[in-house]
Amino acid sequence: MSDPFVHPSAVVLTNEVGVDVRVGALACVAGGAKLEDGARVGEGAVVSPGVRIGARARVEPGAVVTHDVPSGAVVQGHPAIIVGYVDAPARSAVAAEQVRGAAHSGVLVSAVRGVQLHTLREVQDLRGFLCAAEFDLDLPFVPKRCFWVYAVPNQQIRGEHAHRQCAQFLVAVKGQLRVVTDDGTQREEFWLDRPNLGLYLPPMTWGIQYGYSEDAVLMVLASDPYDPQDYIRQYDEFLSLTRPQEAA
């Protein structure tokens, strides 16, 4: 891990850092917040007391940070919101549109192990649009559970966990959101912005959802019933399970 870095013109109201922090000549260091390994605070940014800036997170120039920033997140604005994640190249719906014309399956394979973006069959006419999926033909598994996520404030994130056995299929049936997928080695981000796109997350995939539009409704199909023991909620534990040789 690299040391946190604070730009000389940033104001960081903190006296608690994960490791030695390099502070520029014009930075203000008071009490309260915490910068973890590899965090970066840009020019003119302000970090409030009590706020945690997670490992490798990046605060963009001029941002005003009033809430904790998750590890690896990129935030900007006043107040700051998450606008991306480091080391997570984005795949937009345009890529899925290209694949639909090039592949009969309509499946885009991610760099993240096992993750797939599916373009589902859609029928359009003057009466409206219809999208359909047959469980044993168009989906990677037969769902045993279904739930919806909605009314998520734009600055909030969902997910931040993996499943040991359960697979999931995510569809933004209304509005749009962004999904970061992670297999412990590779990361990739997908934009779900139309109801005929489905993102398949196999077991042992770390998933983060953020950037919900005000009207977004995320439908999640799950391969197994709810089981709290199936969740992995700590990223360090997830890495120890996906990189056992490094943890030894």
Number of C-alpha atoms within 10 A of each C-alpha: 10 13 19 25 19 23 20 17 20 25 25 27 20 20 15 18 18 16 15 14 20 13 19 14 10 12 20 17 15 14 14 17 20 24 30 23 22 21 27 23 28 20 18 19 25 25 26 21 18 16 19 24 30 22 22 24 25 27 29 20 18 19 22 21 25 17 18 15 23 19 20 19 22 20 25 20 16 13 13 22 24 20 15 21 22 14 14 18 15 16 18 14 17 10 12 18 14 12 19 18 10 11 10 8 14 21 20 20 14 18 16 18 18 14 21 20 24 25 23 19 16 13 9 9 7 5 6 7 9 12 13 11 12 10 11 10 9 16 16 17 17 15 18 11 13 15 9 13 12 16 12 18 14 15 15 13 18 14 13 17 16 26 22 15 13 19 20 23 24 21 24 26 19 18 17 21 22 23 25 22 27 23 24 19 11 14 22 20 23 21 21 27 20 16 21 18 26 24 23 27 27 22 18 24 28 24 19 18 19 24 22 26 18 15 13 22 21 24 19 21 22 21 20 17 11 13 10 8 8 14 16 19 14 12 15 11 12 22 17 14 16 16 14 10 8 9 10 6
